[in-house]
Amino acid sequence: MYKIVFFGTPEYAIPSLELLRKHHKIILVITQPDKATGRGQKIIAPLVKTFALTNNLEVRQSIKISQDLTLIDELKYLKPDFFVTAAFGQILSSEILEVPKFGTLNVHASLLPKWRGASPIQSAILNGDKETGITIMLTNQGLDTGDILKQKKILIEDTDDNEILTKKLSQLGADLLIETLDNYENISPIVQDNSQATYAKKITKELRFIDLEKETGETIIRRLRALSPSPKISFSLELNKKISLIKIISAEFLKEKSIDSNLLDINNNKIFKFNNNILVKCKDGFIKLIKVQPQDKNIMNAEDWFRGIKF
């Protein structure tokens, strides 16, 4: 049984923490500070903090751990065997990485060296990858450049969005982490091939907005899946002589040849009703809207929204 300090913040990290506390000794949990969120700026604790306190684990929170000298001294005093990180959200300094006896293990949600960085799950979906997986790696000072200890693949299903795939990978990561620790002394680390590395781009606000005329249906649906459940993707539409932003909650892509354009009831050359389906034209076909959220309104069925439109 190893003595472990765990670093993690979102829901992705909880399965790893849960299994670790059953198989090893968690001597401390470190997570990000509570944050104000939403319109009301309500203070919300990280999910890892809530889970840890519920299970009587010691918790520390730090805005910038590399400069938190008090916490660094505490880590040195605890003399852990391992640090384990899972979507912690901060970079560990070389001083911190030198603390544990055997090193720092990271539960990374990609098949390294592919998709190094902070958004590997979204990047795999956006890129149209057919598979992804978990890498248990030894953390060093680089961006996910440490030696690989274990990897396991899974297929990306067409129905997998960011939320679903994150849950699958978080559980896979937890299982692989325990397997790695159980066999740690017999594992030969593998150096990553940096020439094969790709990097996960930051999820920016620009990704939320789609240009129906320029983007393919496949790209739009990938983006919808990658940003699920939040933030939503939106397109603009001129209604009542003003531009409105329409958020897409759920949708499907229909290839152009699957629709008889001569039968379409065309409104403003952008939005159509065909066989009780609400469609918007994109570069290579149609997006079938299932649920939408009109600007300043609640989520509703696309057909109900269409019925109330005045062109």
Backbone bond lengths (Angstrom), bond angles and torsions (degrees), N, CA, C in turn:
res aa  C-N    CA-C-N  psi(-1)  N-CA   C-N-CA  omega(-1)  CA-C   N-CA-C  phi
1 M - - - 1.472 - - 1.522 109.56 -
2 Y 1.329 115.87 125.99 1.455 121.37 -178.32 1.533 111.07 -95.10
3 K 1.335 114.45 151.11 1.477 120.62 171.37 1.531 107.54 -90.38
4 I 1.331 116.35 124.75 1.462 120.21 -170.14 1.521 111.21 -130.69
5 V 1.339 115.60 136.91 1.467 122.34 166.39 1.527 106.19 -103.07
6 F 1.324 115.04 127.32 1.467 120.57 -175.78 1.521 110.49 -106.16
7 F 1.343 116.28 134.34 1.460 123.06 177.88 1.534 108.03 -118.64
8 G 1.333 117.72 120.16 1.461 120.49 178.51 1.516 110.25 -169.75
9 T 1.339 115.96 162.57 1.464 119.27 -175.97 1.527 113.88 -133.14
10 P 1.352 120.34 -57.44 1.465 119.90 -173.37 1.527 112.37 -88.32
11 E 1.332 114.76 -174.95 1.464 121.66 -178.22 1.530 111.90 -59.93
12 Y 1.341 117.00 -33.26 1.462 121.37 178.87 1.528 112.03 -50.76
13 A 1.331 117.72 -33.75 1.465 121.90 -174.05 1.525 113.35 -80.76
14 I 1.322 118.02 -18.22 1.470 120.90 -170.52 1.531 113.42 -65.22
15 P 1.345 121.20 -45.28 1.471 118.29 178.22 1.525 113.35 -56.74
16 S 1.340 117.71 -37.83 1.464 120.41 178.08 1.521 110.81 -65.24
17 L 1.328 116.52 -44.07 1.465 120.21 178.82 1.529 110.67 -64.22
18 E 1.324 116.03 -40.45 1.464 120.08 -177.95 1.532 111.42 -63.92
19 L 1.332 117.32 -44.70 1.456 119.44 179.33 1.528 111.94 -70.32
20 L 1.329 115.91 -36.88 1.466 119.13 179.58 1.523 111.70 -60.25
21 R 1.324 116.55 -42.05 1.477 118.84 -177.04 1.522 111.70 -69.11
22 K 1.338 117.15 -20.00 1.464 121.14 177.75 1.526 111.81 -84.14
23 H 1.337 116.55 -28.16 1.471 120.18 -173.97 1.521 113.41 -108.30
24 H 1.332 117.16 -20.89 1.459 120.55 -176.96 1.531 109.93 -139.13
25 K 1.315 116.01 -177.90 1.468 120.88 -177.87 1.530 109.77 -102.27
26 I 1.326 116.74 111.71 1.461 121.12 176.47 1.526 107.77 -86.30
27 I 1.309 116.95 112.95 1.460 119.93 -177.08 1.535 111.95 -95.08
28 L 1.346 117.04 -14.99 1.470 119.94 177.50 1.528 108.91 -168.04
29 V 1.327 115.17 144.83 1.458 122.29 173.49 1.526 108.20 -117.80
30 I 1.324 116.57 130.00 1.468 121.53 179.18 1.520 108.36 -119.02
31 T 1.333 116.04 133.16 1.452 121.08 -178.26 1.525 110.20 -143.63
32 Q 1.321 115.77 177.30 1.456 121.22 -179.32 1.537 110.20 -75.61
33 P 1.324 118.66 163.23 1.464 121.34 177.37 1.531 112.25 -66.99
34 D 1.323 116.38 159.06 1.467 121.36 171.66 1.521 108.66 -60.04
35 K 1.360 116.26 150.59 1.463 120.29 -177.64 1.513 111.62 -130.34
36 A 1.331 115.06 149.44 1.466 120.86 172.72 1.519 108.31 -84.60
37 T 1.341 116.86 127.41 1.454 120.36 -177.52 1.527 110.85 -133.47
38 G 1.351 114.61 159.46 1.458 120.47 175.75 1.512 113.20 76.76
39 R 1.330 114.39 177.28 1.458 120.17 -178.60 1.527 112.45 -63.73
40 G 1.325 115.26 -34.56 1.460 119.10 -179.49 1.505 113.62 -83.62
41 Q 1.358 116.40 -2.35 1.466 121.95 -179.69 1.535 111.99 52.28
42 K 1.318 114.67 44.24 1.459 121.03 177.59 1.526 109.70 -71.55
43 I 1.332 116.05 136.20 1.460 120.66 -179.54 1.528 109.49 -77.33
44 I 1.345 114.94 121.92 1.460 121.01 -177.50 1.535 109.29 -120.26
45 A 1.320 115.60 132.03 1.467 120.52 177.46 1.524 110.57 -81.75
46 P 1.322 118.63 147.12 1.474 120.26 173.89 1.520 110.09 -57.35
47 L 1.329 116.44 146.80 1.461 120.36 -177.74 1.524 111.97 -63.29
48 V 1.313 117.09 -31.58 1.461 120.26 177.39 1.527 110.61 -64.82
49 K 1.312 117.14 -39.50 1.469 120.22 177.79 1.524 110.50 -62.40
50 T 1.318 116.65 -47.01 1.466 120.91 -179.93 1.520 110.95 -59.45
51 F 1.338 116.94 -45.30 1.463 120.98 179.17 1.519 110.86 -62.95
52 A 1.328 117.19 -44.80 1.464 121.07 -177.19 1.528 111.58 -63.12
53 L 1.323 116.96 -46.19 1.463 119.94 -179.62 1.527 111.37 -65.05
54 T 1.334 116.33 -37.57 1.466 120.84 177.94 1.527 110.66 -61.64
55 N 1.316 116.41 -29.94 1.464 121.32 -178.02 1.529 112.67 -104.90
56 N 1.332 115.62 21.49 1.472 122.84 172.81 1.528 113.31 58.78
57 L 1.336 115.51 39.57 1.454 120.60 175.41 1.523 110.09 -101.10
58 E 1.302 116.90 143.28 1.463 121.88 177.11 1.523 110.23 -68.36
59 V 1.331 116.73 134.47 1.465 121.47 -176.13 1.521 110.36 -126.69
60 R 1.331 115.62 139.39 1.463 121.81 170.12 1.531 107.25 -128.10
61 Q 1.331 115.64 146.50 1.462 121.08 176.43 1.516 108.88 -124.47
62 S 1.331 115.20 141.00 1.459 119.14 -175.97 1.523 110.25 -142.96
63 I 1.327 116.18 133.53 1.467 121.23 177.86 1.520 110.51 -69.68
64 K 1.314 116.92 -42.30 1.458 121.71 178.76 1.519 108.13 -146.34
65 I 1.310 115.59 95.19 1.460 120.34 -170.05 1.524 112.76 -64.39
66 S 1.321 118.10 -29.56 1.462 120.31 -178.51 1.523 112.33 -64.98
67 Q 1.354 116.48 -18.88 1.467 120.92 178.95 1.530 112.60 -111.89
68 D 1.321 116.09 6.17 1.469 121.07 -177.27 1.530 108.68 -90.74
69 L 1.320 116.63 85.29 1.465 121.32 -172.37 1.522 112.45 -64.31
70 T 1.340 117.10 -35.11 1.465 120.18 178.97 1.524 110.87 -63.36
71 L 1.327 116.21 -44.44 1.455 120.53 -179.88 1.531 111.20 -68.95
72 I 1.318 117.09 -38.35 1.463 120.40 177.83 1.532 110.56 -61.74
73 D 1.327 116.44 -41.47 1.473 120.18 177.21 1.527 110.66 -63.25
74 E 1.347 117.03 -38.76 1.466 120.38 178.65 1.525 110.84 -64.44
75 L 1.330 116.44 -40.67 1.459 120.26 178.92 1.533 111.04 -62.12
76 K 1.313 116.70 -40.78 1.465 120.85 178.74 1.529 110.59 -65.35
77 Y 1.301 116.13 -38.72 1.467 121.40 -179.73 1.540 111.09 -65.79
78 L 1.328 117.12 -35.10 1.463 121.25 -176.45 1.526 113.06 -72.04
79 K 1.318 117.52 -23.17 1.466 123.07 179.51 1.544 112.36 50.27
80 P 1.312 118.15 61.19 1.468 120.63 -179.31 1.524 111.94 -73.79
81 D 1.330 115.07 157.38 1.466 119.92 173.24 1.531 110.02 -79.24
82 F 1.327 115.58 -42.68 1.462 121.11 -178.95 1.528 110.55 -137.29
83 F 1.317 114.80 149.99 1.461 121.96 156.63 1.523 105.90 -99.55
84 V 1.329 116.81 142.97 1.459 121.94 172.45 1.517 108.22 -126.12
85 T 1.329 117.18 126.79 1.462 121.67 178.59 1.525 110.45 -115.95
86 A 1.332 115.58 140.87 1.466 121.83 176.70 1.521 107.44 -147.83
87 A 1.326 116.23 99.81 1.469 121.94 -179.82 1.526 111.07 52.61
88 F 1.325 115.84 49.98 1.468 120.38 179.22 1.525 111.34 -71.40
89 G 1.327 116.84 -43.92 1.464 119.84 176.58 1.506 115.17 98.65
90 Q 1.342 117.66 4.55 1.461 120.84 175.39 1.528 109.00 -136.01
91 I 1.325 115.38 154.94 1.460 121.24 178.07 1.526 109.28 -88.21
92 L 1.320 116.40 133.59 1.463 121.28 177.45 1.526 109.46 -88.91
93 S 1.320 115.59 131.09 1.463 120.88 -179.05 1.520 110.41 -72.26
94 S 1.319 116.32 165.75 1.468 120.73 178.66 1.527 110.55 -61.73
95 E 1.334 117.20 -34.64 1.467 120.75 177.91 1.524 110.87 -61.60
96 I 1.322 116.76 -41.34 1.466 120.69 179.62 1.520 110.70 -70.79
97 L 1.329 117.31 -41.38 1.465 121.16 -178.04 1.527 112.40 -64.89
98 E 1.311 117.06 -21.31 1.465 120.83 179.74 1.527 113.01 -82.00
99 V 1.335 117.02 -8.51 1.475 120.54 -173.95 1.527 113.48 -70.86
100 P 1.328 120.82 -52.86 1.472 119.61 -173.90 1.532 112.68 -68.71
101 K 1.309 114.94 148.88 1.471 121.81 -176.14 1.520 112.40 -61.04
102 F 1.342 116.66 -44.28 1.464 120.57 -174.52 1.521 114.14 -105.86
103 G 1.321 117.76 -14.28 1.454 119.49 178.13 1.517 113.28 126.08
104 T 1.327 115.04 -174.32 1.470 122.56 -178.51 1.519 109.48 -115.66
105 L 1.334 116.09 123.86 1.452 121.83 177.89 1.518 109.61 -99.88
106 N 1.315 116.80 136.64 1.464 121.94 177.70 1.527 109.51 -117.01
107 V 1.344 115.70 134.74 1.464 122.22 177.73 1.523 106.67 -98.01
108 H 1.336 115.90 93.06 1.467 121.01 -172.41 1.524 110.67 -100.36
109 A 1.336 116.23 134.71 1.469 121.76 -172.70 1.525 113.13 -90.44
110 S 1.335 116.27 55.22 1.468 121.24 170.90 1.517 108.06 -162.55
111 L 1.319 115.63 171.70 1.458 121.31 176.43 1.523 107.92 -93.74
112 L 1.306 115.68 82.94 1.461 120.49 -178.11 1.529 110.49 -55.70
113 P 1.356 116.59 144.68 1.473 128.06 13.20 1.532 115.09 -85.44
114 K 1.327 118.35 10.21 1.461 119.57 177.54 1.523 109.58 -78.22
115 W 1.310 114.71 136.35 1.465 124.09 176.93 1.525 113.36 59.68
116 R 1.314 114.12 57.35 1.457 119.25 166.31 1.529 108.79 -69.74
117 G 1.319 117.51 149.88 1.458 119.80 176.76 1.521 113.02 115.88
118 A 1.353 114.82 -169.64 1.461 121.35 -166.56 1.523 115.41 -90.21
119 S 1.335 119.02 -8.85 1.476 119.35 -177.14 1.535 110.96 -131.72
120 P 1.334 117.78 54.14 1.471 119.71 -175.16 1.525 113.57 -68.32
121 I 1.328 118.03 -32.93 1.467 119.95 -177.14 1.529 109.68 -71.54
122 Q 1.331 117.26 -48.19 1.464 120.68 177.49 1.525 110.96 -60.36
123 S 1.328 116.71 -40.10 1.466 120.49 -177.45 1.525 111.53 -65.32
124 A 1.324 116.93 -38.73 1.462 120.09 178.50 1.525 110.94 -63.35
125 I 1.327 117.22 -40.71 1.466 120.99 178.98 1.525 110.14 -69.41
126 L 1.321 117.80 -46.64 1.462 121.77 -179.76 1.523 111.63 -59.37
127 N 1.320 116.11 -34.19 1.461 120.82 -177.29 1.527 112.71 -81.65
128 G 1.334 116.96 -9.33 1.459 120.01 -178.28 1.513 113.66 76.49
129 D 1.341 117.47 24.30 1.464 120.84 179.98 1.532 110.65 -61.82
130 K 1.312 116.18 146.95 1.466 122.19 178.81 1.523 112.34 -91.86
131 E 1.335 116.53 -17.74 1.452 120.02 178.64 1.523 110.34 -146.23
132 T 1.306 115.44 159.06 1.459 122.29 174.23 1.526 105.99 -149.95
133 G 1.307 117.78 -159.52 1.459 118.71 179.79 1.510 112.32 169.04
134 I 1.324 114.54 -162.53 1.461 122.74 -179.58 1.514 109.36 -120.75
135 T 1.317 115.70 139.81 1.460 122.31 170.91 1.522 108.82 -119.99
136 I 1.326 116.52 125.11 1.467 120.92 168.50 1.522 106.02 -95.70
137 M 1.313 115.48 117.79 1.464 120.22 -173.51 1.518 111.09 -128.77
138 L 1.322 114.71 159.62 1.467 121.76 172.21 1.520 108.48 -87.22
139 T 1.305 117.17 120.32 1.467 120.76 -175.80 1.526 110.93 -75.16
140 N 1.353 114.93 135.28 1.457 120.98 169.85 1.527 108.08 -126.83
141 Q 1.304 117.57 -164.69 1.460 120.86 -175.03 1.525 113.73 -78.42
142 G 1.321 118.16 -11.22 1.452 120.88 179.29 1.518 111.88 -80.02
143 L 1.333 115.91 175.07 1.461 121.83 178.04 1.527 108.96 -85.82
144 D 1.324 115.66 93.23 1.465 122.47 179.94 1.525 112.06 56.09
145 T 1.335 115.84 40.67 1.461 121.18 -177.18 1.525 112.83 -104.06
146 G 1.330 118.13 0.24 1.461 121.56 -175.00 1.519 113.31 -68.13
147 D 1.323 114.97 166.64 1.466 121.52 -178.43 1.526 111.16 -64.66
148 I 1.327 114.85 143.61 1.465 122.01 -179.26 1.527 109.94 -87.08
149 L 1.328 116.12 131.24 1.459 121.71 176.67 1.528 111.24 -99.31
150 K 1.333 116.24 -47.23 1.468 120.73 178.60 1.520 109.72 -149.34
151 Q 1.342 115.33 150.67 1.465 121.84 174.65 1.522 109.46 -138.98
152 K 1.332 114.65 151.25 1.461 119.80 174.07 1.516 108.66 -146.43
153 K 1.356 116.40 135.47 1.462 122.18 -175.82 1.527 111.11 -98.04
154 I 1.335 114.98 153.18 1.463 121.63 165.10 1.527 107.79 -140.09
155 L 1.324 115.98 155.25 1.456 121.27 175.38 1.523 110.08 -78.08
156 I 1.335 116.17 148.08 1.458 121.49 172.27 1.526 107.36 -96.52
157 E 1.315 116.72 113.27 1.459 121.49 -179.97 1.527 110.31 -78.28
158 D 1.327 116.49 155.37 1.467 120.93 178.54 1.533 111.37 -62.03
159 T 1.324 116.16 -24.80 1.469 120.59 -179.49 1.525 112.94 -89.89
160 D 1.314 117.25 -2.80 1.469 120.36 179.78 1.520 110.65 -76.52
161 D 1.313 116.17 123.00 1.457 119.94 168.62 1.528 108.22 -108.12
162 N 1.307 117.24 -175.79 1.458 120.93 -176.35 1.526 111.57 -58.82
163 E 1.328 116.55 -42.39 1.461 120.67 -178.00 1.524 111.16 -65.13
164 I 1.332 116.69 -47.53 1.465 121.04 -178.08 1.528 110.90 -65.53
165 L 1.341 115.83 -46.01 1.465 119.94 -177.37 1.526 111.33 -67.13
166 T 1.326 116.93 -35.43 1.466 120.51 177.37 1.526 110.96 -61.76
167 K 1.334 116.45 -42.11 1.467 119.95 179.06 1.527 111.12 -64.92
168 K 1.334 116.60 -42.01 1.463 119.95 178.50 1.531 110.79 -61.51
169 L 1.330 115.56 -46.40 1.462 119.94 -176.43 1.524 112.34 -71.56
170 S 1.314 117.25 -32.75 1.465 119.57 -179.96 1.526 110.83 -65.10
171 Q 1.342 116.78 -39.48 1.464 119.75 178.24 1.518 111.35 -72.76
172 L 1.347 116.12 -40.79 1.462 120.23 176.13 1.524 110.37 -60.04
173 G 1.343 115.93 -41.56 1.457 120.83 179.77 1.516 112.26 -63.14
174 A 1.326 116.66 -40.87 1.466 120.87 179.01 1.529 111.21 -62.15
175 D 1.337 115.54 -46.02 1.470 119.96 -179.61 1.527 111.11 -63.72
176 L 1.342 115.70 -43.04 1.467 119.47 -178.11 1.532 111.32 -69.63
177 L 1.320 116.61 -31.61 1.463 120.96 177.52 1.529 110.68 -63.14
178 I 1.327 117.27 -47.06 1.462 120.94 179.62 1.523 110.26 -64.58
179 E 1.325 116.08 -41.15 1.468 120.36 177.35 1.527 111.04 -60.00
180 T 1.324 116.46 -39.40 1.468 121.41 179.21 1.520 111.08 -66.17
181 L 1.315 117.08 -46.42 1.472 120.74 -179.67 1.519 111.34 -65.44
182 D 1.330 116.87 -37.44 1.466 120.07 -179.59 1.523 112.04 -65.24
183 N 1.344 116.72 -27.13 1.467 120.53 -176.76 1.526 112.30 -118.71
184 Y 1.319 117.00 20.61 1.461 121.05 -169.43 1.537 113.01 -55.44
185 E 1.314 117.05 -42.02 1.464 120.07 -175.07 1.531 112.55 -68.17
186 N 1.331 116.68 -18.71 1.467 120.18 -177.27 1.533 113.47 -102.63
187 I 1.339 117.45 2.76 1.458 121.54 -176.91 1.523 110.30 -93.36
188 S 1.324 115.59 131.74 1.469 120.75 174.84 1.525 108.59 -99.05
189 P 1.328 117.82 113.94 1.470 120.26 -179.00 1.534 112.10 -60.35
190 I 1.321 115.90 145.14 1.459 122.47 179.46 1.531 108.87 -111.16
191 V 1.315 116.37 126.11 1.465 120.74 178.99 1.525 108.96 -72.98
192 Q 1.330 116.44 134.57 1.468 120.62 179.51 1.529 111.37 -69.68
193 D 1.335 114.54 146.15 1.464 121.39 174.54 1.525 107.70 -88.04
194 N 1.312 116.16 99.72 1.465 120.55 -175.55 1.526 113.10 -63.13
195 S 1.335 117.00 -23.21 1.464 119.46 179.67 1.527 111.64 -69.48
196 Q 1.332 118.25 -16.06 1.458 122.85 179.85 1.532 112.42 -100.29
197 A 1.312 116.33 5.29 1.472 119.81 -173.77 1.530 112.19 -73.07
198 T 1.323 115.11 139.74 1.467 122.23 168.20 1.526 107.25 -127.15
199 Y 1.325 115.62 159.12 1.466 119.60 -172.65 1.518 111.65 -124.79
200 A 1.316 114.82 133.11 1.462 121.56 179.49 1.525 109.10 -75.87
201 K 1.338 115.25 122.81 1.460 119.30 -179.63 1.526 111.19 -74.79
202 K 1.302 115.34 153.97 1.458 120.73 176.58 1.533 109.62 -65.91
203 I 1.321 116.57 138.81 1.463 121.47 178.01 1.529 107.95 -78.42
204 T 1.332 116.24 107.27 1.460 121.77 -174.32 1.524 111.48 -101.87
205 K 1.324 115.62 167.22 1.469 121.32 178.32 1.522 111.51 -62.39
206 E 1.336 116.60 -30.36 1.461 120.52 -177.92 1.537 111.85 -61.25
207 L 1.324 116.86 -28.29 1.462 120.12 -179.70 1.520 112.36 -67.40
208 R 1.325 117.34 -16.49 1.465 120.28 -177.55 1.529 112.28 -76.45
209 F 1.311 117.66 -18.47 1.461 120.96 -172.53 1.526 110.42 -111.40
210 I 1.329 116.08 129.54 1.461 120.37 -178.22 1.529 110.28 -112.04
211 D 1.312 114.83 147.45 1.455 122.72 175.51 1.521 106.91 -106.29
212 L 1.319 116.86 103.17 1.460 121.47 -173.49 1.520 112.60 -59.18
213 E 1.321 117.23 -33.71 1.458 120.34 -176.48 1.531 112.57 -74.10
214 K 1.336 117.12 -26.06 1.460 120.49 -172.84 1.531 113.85 -105.15
215 E 1.331 117.19 -19.24 1.462 119.41 -172.51 1.525 112.17 -105.06
216 T 1.335 115.02 143.90 1.459 120.20 178.55 1.528 110.32 -77.13
217 G 1.324 115.08 157.53 1.458 119.47 179.48 1.515 112.28 -61.85
218 E 1.330 117.06 -39.51 1.458 120.69 -179.83 1.525 110.94 -62.14
219 T 1.330 116.29 -42.15 1.462 120.58 179.01 1.520 111.59 -63.70
220 I 1.324 116.30 -41.10 1.467 120.79 -179.76 1.521 111.04 -64.23
221 I 1.330 116.97 -44.51 1.466 120.16 -179.09 1.527 110.83 -68.50
222 R 1.326 117.03 -36.90 1.469 119.07 174.83 1.523 110.84 -59.37
223 R 1.326 115.67 -42.50 1.460 118.96 -178.97 1.525 111.29 -67.06
224 L 1.330 115.89 -38.72 1.460 120.18 176.08 1.526 110.35 -59.28
225 R 1.336 116.78 -43.82 1.464 121.00 179.73 1.533 111.54 -68.03
226 A 1.331 115.87 -41.04 1.464 120.06 -175.80 1.520 112.64 -68.00
227 L 1.330 117.02 -29.93 1.470 120.42 -177.17 1.522 112.26 -98.70
228 S 1.327 117.64 5.69 1.466 120.66 179.51 1.533 110.17 -75.52
229 P 1.327 120.93 141.35 1.472 125.75 0.26 1.531 114.17 -86.96
230 S 1.316 117.33 -8.66 1.468 119.30 -178.78 1.521 108.28 -157.53
231 P 1.342 118.19 146.90 1.467 128.59 -1.06 1.527 111.16 -78.66
232 K 1.336 116.69 161.84 1.458 121.61 -179.42 1.527 110.54 -84.18
233 I 1.348 115.40 154.27 1.460 118.85 172.61 1.527 109.14 -89.90
234 S 1.326 116.29 151.90 1.467 121.41 -174.53 1.520 110.60 -135.92
235 F 1.343 115.63 154.47 1.454 121.22 169.63 1.526 107.84 -130.95
236 S 1.318 116.28 156.89 1.460 120.72 -178.51 1.519 110.21 -98.45
237 L 1.329 115.45 147.34 1.455 121.85 -178.64 1.520 108.42 -147.11
238 E 1.330 116.10 135.80 1.458 119.47 178.42 1.530 109.77 -84.08
239 L 1.324 115.75 114.88 1.464 122.62 179.35 1.519 108.94 -130.11
240 N 1.329 115.89 132.62 1.469 120.52 179.75 1.526 111.63 53.06
241 K 1.334 115.31 40.28 1.465 123.04 176.14 1.525 113.78 65.41
242 K 1.316 116.53 22.49 1.462 118.95 172.64 1.534 108.99 -143.61
243 I 1.323 115.42 156.03 1.463 121.52 -176.66 1.528 109.50 -84.40
244 S 1.331 115.29 127.34 1.463 120.89 177.15 1.529 109.55 -118.00
245 L 1.316 115.98 146.30 1.455 121.30 175.46 1.530 108.66 -96.88
246 I 1.322 116.19 126.77 1.453 121.99 -179.66 1.528 108.04 -111.98
247 K 1.320 116.40 119.37 1.459 120.51 177.21 1.530 109.81 -84.46
248 I 1.317 115.10 135.30 1.464 120.55 177.19 1.529 108.37 -94.28
249 I 1.311 116.45 119.29 1.460 121.34 178.36 1.527 110.30 -91.18
250 S 1.329 116.62 -45.89 1.464 121.15 175.46 1.525 108.80 -147.10
251 A 1.333 116.35 146.85 1.464 120.92 -174.77 1.518 110.02 -164.35
252 E 1.351 115.31 167.55 1.458 122.59 175.06 1.529 108.65 -134.65
253 F 1.335 115.74 158.50 1.458 120.72 177.30 1.522 109.15 -102.38
254 L 1.338 116.45 129.43 1.459 122.11 174.79 1.520 108.05 -116.39
255 K 1.329 117.06 124.96 1.461 120.16 179.21 1.525 110.22 -67.07
256 E 1.316 115.62 150.32 1.464 121.66 -172.79 1.520 112.23 -56.72
257 K 1.331 117.74 -38.07 1.467 120.17 -176.15 1.528 112.93 -69.82
258 S 1.356 116.33 -13.19 1.459 119.23 -179.50 1.530 112.06 -83.48
259 I 1.329 117.62 -4.05 1.465 122.13 -179.10 1.524 109.27 -121.38
260 D 1.313 116.64 132.36 1.463 121.69 174.17 1.523 108.05 -83.81
261 S 1.319 116.30 101.88 1.465 120.59 -173.93 1.525 112.28 -62.96
262 N 1.330 118.10 -22.86 1.466 120.29 179.25 1.531 112.56 -69.65
263 L 1.332 116.78 -20.00 1.460 120.30 -178.08 1.525 112.75 -96.11
264 L 1.337 116.10 -2.57 1.459 118.93 -174.56 1.522 111.93 -72.62
265 D 1.319 114.44 139.50 1.463 120.93 170.36 1.521 106.34 -88.43
266 I 1.332 117.09 100.96 1.462 120.79 -168.64 1.529 111.22 -92.58
267 N 1.335 115.88 129.86 1.456 122.06 175.79 1.517 108.76 -123.77
268 N 1.302 115.95 115.39 1.461 120.53 174.81 1.528 112.60 61.28
269 N 1.353 117.06 17.84 1.461 123.00 178.74 1.530 114.14 58.07
270 K 1.317 118.19 18.29 1.458 120.36 -179.17 1.516 113.09 -127.27
271 I 1.305 117.44 -38.48 1.447 120.49 -174.15 1.520 110.07 -125.57
272 F 1.322 116.72 137.66 1.452 121.91 -171.79 1.526 110.97 -134.63
273 K 1.327 115.10 156.29 1.454 120.79 168.77 1.523 107.50 -119.58
274 F 1.327 115.76 125.20 1.461 120.61 -176.96 1.525 108.42 -143.81
275 N 1.335 116.99 120.23 1.465 121.42 -177.91 1.530 111.95 51.14
276 N 1.329 114.76 43.95 1.471 122.32 179.88 1.529 113.36 65.64
277 N 1.323 117.34 11.99 1.462 121.17 173.88 1.520 109.24 -100.96
278 I 1.322 116.12 140.09 1.461 121.34 176.94 1.519 107.56 -98.34
279 L 1.338 115.69 119.15 1.452 121.78 -173.71 1.523 111.32 -120.77
280 V 1.316 115.72 144.92 1.460 120.89 168.61 1.521 107.67 -121.54
281 K 1.320 115.91 141.56 1.465 121.46 -176.89 1.515 109.95 -79.37
282 C 1.337 115.80 133.47 1.462 120.69 171.75 1.525 107.91 -120.93
283 K 1.315 118.15 -170.33 1.465 121.65 -171.10 1.529 112.58 -60.00
284 D 1.335 117.81 -40.02 1.459 119.73 -172.45 1.529 113.62 -126.48
285 G 1.321 116.51 21.63 1.462 118.64 -179.60 1.512 111.15 165.05
286 F 1.333 115.46 -140.04 1.455 120.38 -175.05 1.530 110.34 -136.91
287 I 1.314 115.06 143.72 1.456 121.67 171.58 1.525 107.36 -99.07
288 K 1.310 115.95 118.54 1.458 121.04 176.30 1.521 108.25 -84.98
289 L 1.325 116.12 112.41 1.458 121.14 -179.49 1.525 109.92 -80.44
290 I 1.309 116.33 130.99 1.461 120.97 178.86 1.526 110.44 -107.49
291 K 1.328 115.75 -52.66 1.464 120.30 173.50 1.520 108.86 -132.04
292 V 1.325 115.97 140.79 1.463 121.39 -179.38 1.526 109.48 -136.14
293 Q 1.319 114.11 167.18 1.464 120.46 171.68 1.528 107.88 -131.03
294 P 1.335 116.58 99.83 1.471 119.39 177.81 1.526 110.29 -63.03
295 Q 1.320 114.61 158.36 1.463 119.81 -178.51 1.526 110.91 -57.25
296 D 1.345 115.51 128.62 1.470 123.43 177.69 1.526 113.05 65.19
297 K 1.336 117.11 23.52 1.465 120.33 178.46 1.529 109.96 -133.15
298 N 1.336 114.92 172.45 1.451 120.31 179.54 1.518 111.45 -82.60
299 I 1.331 115.98 167.62 1.460 121.91 176.12 1.530 109.06 -65.70
300 M 1.342 115.98 138.51 1.460 120.19 179.97 1.512 110.66 -150.35
301 N 1.337 116.20 165.44 1.453 120.67 174.07 1.522 109.56 -64.62
302 A 1.322 116.71 141.89 1.461 121.16 -176.93 1.528 111.62 -59.90
303 E 1.333 118.24 -37.40 1.455 120.73 -178.75 1.534 111.31 -65.80
304 D 1.335 116.64 -38.85 1.469 120.13 177.68 1.525 110.21 -65.37
305 W 1.329 115.92 -40.26 1.468 119.81 178.26 1.526 110.53 -64.15
306 F 1.329 117.30 -46.07 1.459 122.08 -178.25 1.530 111.01 -60.74
307 R 1.316 115.69 -38.20 1.457 120.29 -177.94 1.536 112.03 -61.93
308 G 1.324 115.70 -29.17 1.458 119.56 -177.57 1.517 114.34 -93.61
309 I 1.340 117.51 1.17 1.451 120.29 -179.39 1.517 111.18 -76.88
310 K 1.328 115.40 138.07 1.463 121.21 171.15 1.518 108.17 -113.46
311 F 1.349 115.59 113.37 1.463 119.90 -177.04 1.528 109.72 -88.49
